[in-house]
Amino acid sequence: MKQRKFKPFENISSLSLGGGGIGNVWGQSSRSERVSTVSLAIESGINHLDMAPMYGKGEAERVVGETFKELDHSAINLTTKCRLGTVTDSEVYNRLNNSLCRSLETMGLEKVNLFLLHSQLIEDDYQLPFLNEHRATNATTLSCYYNAVIPAFEMLKKEGKIDHWGIGLGQEDALIKAIHHEYPPEAMQCAVNILNSIGAIGYISENSDPNRVLSECQKKDIPILAIRAVQAGALTSSMDRKPHASGMDSADFIDFERALPFRKLANEWGESPASLAHRFALSVDKVSSVILGVKNRQELQECIDAESKGKLSSDEMETLLNLF
């Protein structure tokens, strides 16, 4: 598998294994199949695993811990995260540290190479246009981030528990301010897909525009990890789950219908939609690695095969970008 430049690790495999699939977020698979999936990823040259406690209520990290008991993982870089939410500045370090220590114990590690804020970042006076009741658990304000989160991350680095830190989703204006702060994130997760969508998790912004954040990262040379390459299944042949009864994931199913021209084009090009979607993300400028949400070896192998085909041509990219 090709290696790309990624400042926190120097080099990173062009594909990373994410925790959503092996945590049973994207459909069900057995524990043994998920352990085998992690093993295949490592054997195939993937050298970065992206985990979080909230992926299956710790299941993804438990799978990694079980796999690592049987495999040499000395060359593997690990990312985990903490969903901090809205807390007082004085609580931040303990919340981050406690979450991190639980993750380290679960995976059998002494440190992680990258620790990310899993909350959505917002400006202090910002009111969520949708699902505002989730603000307290899912959103962290910029002032808290500047005054407490960054110092806590730096303390964890001094303590040898993490090597680097970064951020991911949130209100676009808040993320762009964080990128231009005197202490910018050492890495960022950016949604990268042909729909320019984050679907159901886009409740922070009324009209979310992930490409705004991606563009700022490209301009400022912030190392980029691409997420949502298949937009929660909307850019695959079929959704691997039924809509949630609450309707919270309805945006993902709307995106699936919207992506019909993409599936037709993939068929014309003789490629599966998932393969083409991953190749699109791999072809976007300055993306270091695409994080996969696969749940089994079959899905993983399809992504590995897609990566081996190489980047799309400029003409192919132009065609895709003109679809929507």
C-alpha positions in Angstrom: 0.0 0.0 0.0 1.2 3.5 -0.9 2.6 5.7 1.9 1.9 9.4 2.0 3.3 12.3 4.0 1.6 13.0 7.3 3.5 15.3 9.6 2.5 13.7 12.9 3.7 10.3 11.9 6.0 11.4 9.0 4.4 8.8 6.8 1.0 7.1 6.8 -0.7 4.5 4.7 -3.1 6.0 2.2 -5.9 4.0 3.8 -6.6 3.9 7.6 -8.9 1.6 9.4 -11.6 3.4 11.3 -13.5 2.2 14.3 -17.0 2.7 13.2 -17.4 -0.5 11.3 -15.5 -2.7 13.8 -17.5 -1.1 16.5 -20.8 -2.2 14.8 -21.9 1.3 14.0 -22.3 0.5 10.3 -24.2 -2.8 10.5 -23.5 -6.0 12.3 -20.6 -8.4 12.1 -19.2 -11.0 14.5 -16.4 -10.2 17.0 -14.2 -12.8 15.3 -14.8 -11.3 11.9 -13.9 -7.8 13.2 -10.7 -9.1 14.7 -9.8 -10.7 11.4 -10.6 -7.4 9.7 -8.1 -5.6 11.8 -5.5 -8.3 11.2 -6.0 -8.1 7.4 -5.7 -4.4 7.5 -2.3 -4.6 9.2 -1.1 -7.5 7.0 -2.1 -5.4 4.0 0.1 -2.5 4.9 -2.4 -0.2 6.8 -0.3 1.4 9.5 -2.9 3.7 11.2 -6.0 2.7 13.2 -8.6 5.4 14.1 -10.6 4.5 17.2 -12.9 6.2 19.7 -14.7 5.1 22.9 -18.1 5.9 21.4 -17.6 3.4 18.5 -19.9 0.7 19.8 -19.5 1.9 23.4 -15.9 0.8 23.5 -16.3 -2.2 21.2 -14.0 -1.0 18.5 -11.2 -0.4 21.1 -11.8 -3.8 22.6 -11.5 -5.4 19.2 -8.2 -3.6 18.7 -7.0 -4.7 22.1 -7.8 -8.3 21.3 -6.1 -8.2 17.9 -3.0 -6.6 19.4 -2.5 -9.6 21.8 -1.8 -11.8 18.7 0.0 -9.4 16.3 3.1 -7.3 16.3 1.7 -3.8 16.3 5.0 -1.9 16.9 4.7 -0.1 13.5 1.1 0.8 13.9 0.0 4.4 14.7 -3.1 4.7 16.9 -5.6 7.5 17.1 -8.4 7.8 19.7 -10.7 10.5 20.7 -12.8 12.0 23.5 -16.3 13.5 23.2 -15.9 16.3 25.7 -19.1 18.2 25.2 -19.8 21.3 27.2 -18.0 21.4 30.6 -16.2 24.0 32.7 -12.6 24.7 32.0 -11.6 23.2 35.3 -13.1 19.8 34.3 -11.4 19.5 30.9 -8.1 17.9 31.8 -9.7 15.3 34.0 -12.4 14.4 31.4 -9.8 14.1 28.6 -7.3 12.2 30.8 -9.8 9.8 32.2 -11.2 9.0 28.7 -7.7 8.5 27.3 -6.6 6.3 30.2 -9.6 4.0 29.7 -8.8 3.8 26.0 -5.2 3.0 26.7 -6.1 0.2 29.1 -8.7 -1.2 26.7 -6.3 -1.4 23.8 -3.3 -2.4 26.0 -1.2 0.6 25.1 1.0 3.0 27.0 0.2 6.0 24.6 -1.6 6.9 21.4 0.0 8.7 18.6 -2.8 11.1 17.9 -5.6 12.2 20.3 -8.6 14.1 18.8 -11.4 16.2 20.3 -14.5 14.2 19.3 -16.9 17.0 20.1 -18.2 19.4 17.5 -16.5 22.7 17.8 -18.7 25.8 18.0 -18.4 29.5 18.6 -19.4 30.6 22.1 -22.7 32.2 21.3 -23.7 29.8 18.6 -27.1 28.0 18.8 -27.5 24.8 16.9 -30.2 25.1 14.2 -31.2 21.5 14.7 -31.1 19.2 17.7 -30.0 22.0 20.1 -30.6 19.6 23.0 -27.4 17.8 21.9 -25.3 20.9 22.4 -24.3 20.0 26.0 -23.1 16.5 25.2 -21.7 17.0 21.6 -20.5 20.5 21.3 -17.4 22.3 22.8 -17.1 26.1 22.6 -14.1 27.9 21.1 -13.3 29.6 24.4 -13.1 26.3 26.2 -11.0 24.9 23.4 -8.5 27.7 23.5 -8.4 28.1 27.3 -8.6 24.5 28.5 -8.5 21.9 25.8 -5.3 23.0 24.1 -3.4 23.2 27.4 -4.8 19.8 28.4 -3.6 18.3 25.2 -0.2 19.8 25.7 -0.1 18.4 29.3 -0.9 15.0 28.0 1.9 15.3 25.6 4.3 16.2 28.4 3.1 13.2 30.4 3.9 10.9 27.4 0.3 9.7 26.9 -0.1 11.2 23.5 2.3 12.3 20.7 0.0 14.7 18.9 -3.5 16.2 19.0 -6.1 17.5 16.7 -9.8 18.2 16.0 -12.5 17.2 13.5 -16.1 18.3 12.9 -18.1 21.3 14.0 -19.4 24.7 12.9 -17.4 25.7 9.9 -16.7 29.2 11.2 -15.4 27.8 14.5 -13.2 25.3 12.8 -11.7 27.9 10.5 -10.9 30.1 13.5 -9.2 27.1 15.2 -7.1 26.5 12.1 -5.9 30.1 12.1 -5.3 30.2 15.9 -1.7 30.7 17.2 -1.8 27.0 18.2 -3.4 25.3 15.2 -4.3 21.6 15.4 -1.5 19.2 14.5 -4.0 17.2 12.4 -7.6 17.4 11.3 -10.3 15.0 10.2 -12.2 16.5 7.2 -15.2 15.1 5.5 -14.3 14.4 1.9 -16.8 13.1 -0.6 -18.4 14.0 -3.9 -21.7 15.1 -2.2 -19.8 17.6 0.1 -22.0 16.2 2.9 -21.7 14.9 6.4 -25.3 13.8 6.5 -26.8 13.0 9.8 -24.0 14.5 11.8 -24.4 17.8 10.0 -26.8 19.2 12.6 -24.3 21.8 13.8 -24.7 23.9 10.6 -28.0 24.8 8.9 -26.2 24.5 5.5 -23.1 22.5 6.2 -20.2 23.0 3.8 -17.3 20.6 4.6 -15.3 21.8 1.6 -14.8 25.2 3.3 -12.9 23.5 6.1 -11.0 21.2 3.7 -9.9 24.2 1.7 -8.6 26.1 4.7 -6.6 23.0 5.8 -5.1 22.7 2.3 -4.1 26.4 2.4 -2.6 26.2 5.9 -0.9 22.8 5.3 -2.8 21.3 8.2 -2.4 17.5 7.9 -5.7 16.0 6.6 -7.3 12.7 7.5 -10.3 12.2 5.2 -13.6 10.8 6.7 -17.0 10.1 5.3 -15.6 9.0 1.9 -18.8 7.0 1.3 -21.0 9.4 3.4 -22.4 6.8 5.8 -23.2 4.4 3.0 -24.9 7.0 0.7 -22.2 6.5 -1.9 -22.3 2.7 -2.0 -24.6 0.3 -3.9 -27.0 -0.1 -1.0 -27.4 1.1 2.6 -26.3 -1.6 5.1 -28.9 -0.7 7.7 -32.5 0.4 8.0 -33.4 4.1 8.9 -33.3 4.7 12.6 -36.7 4.9 14.2 -36.0 8.4 15.5 -35.3 9.7 12.1 -31.9 11.0 13.2 -30.1 9.4 10.2 -32.7 10.5 7.6 -30.1 12.8 6.0 -27.9 9.8 5.1 -30.8 8.1 3.3 -31.7 11.4 1.5 -28.1 11.5 0.4 -28.4 7.9 -0.9 -31.2 9.0 -3.2 -29.3 12.1 -4.2 -26.3 10.0 -5.2 -28.2 8.1 -7.9 -26.2 9.8 -10.8 -23.0 8.8 -9.0 -24.0 5.2 -8.9 -25.0 5.3 -12.6 -21.6 6.8 -13.5 -19.8 4.2 -11.5 -21.6 1.5 -13.4 -20.7 3.1 -16.7 -17.1 3.2 -15.6 -17.2 -0.5 -14.6 -16.5 0.2 -10.9 -18.4 -0.2 -7.7 -19.7 3.0 -6.2 -17.8 2.4 -2.9 -14.6 1.8 -4.9 -15.1 5.0 -6.9 -16.0 7.0 -3.8 -12.8 6.0 -2.0 -10.7 6.7 -5.1 -12.3 10.2 -5.3 -11.2 10.9 -1.7 -7.8 9.5 -2.3 -7.4 11.8 -5.3 -8.2 15.1 -3.4 -5.2 17.3 -3.0 -3.3 17.0 0.3 -5.4 14.2 1.8 -2.9 12.1 3.7 -5.1 9.1 4.4 -8.7 8.0 3.9 -10.3 6.5 7.1 -12.4 3.5 6.3 -15.6 2.5 8.0 -15.6 -1.1 7.0 -17.0 -3.9 9.2 -15.6 -7.0 7.6 -12.8 -8.4 5.4 -14.9 -8.3 2.2 -15.5 -4.5 2.5 -11.9 -3.9 3.5 -10.6 -5.9 0.5 -12.8 -3.8 -1.8 -11.1 -0.6 -0.4 -7.7 -2.1 -0.7 -8.4 -3.0 -4.3 -9.7 0.5 -5.0 -6.5 2.0 -3.5 -4.3 -0.2 -5.7 -6.0 1.3 -8.9 -4.4 4.6 -8.1 -5.7 8.2 -8.2 -8.4 9.3 -10.7 -7.3 11.3 -13.7 -8.0 15.0 -13.8 -10.7 14.4 -16.5 -12.4 11.8 -14.2 -12.2 14.1 -11.3 -13.7 17.0 -13.3 -16.6 14.7 -14.5 -17.3 13.7 -10.9 -17.2 17.3 -9.6 -19.7 18.3 -12.3 -22.2 15.6 -11.2 -23.8 17.7 -8.5 
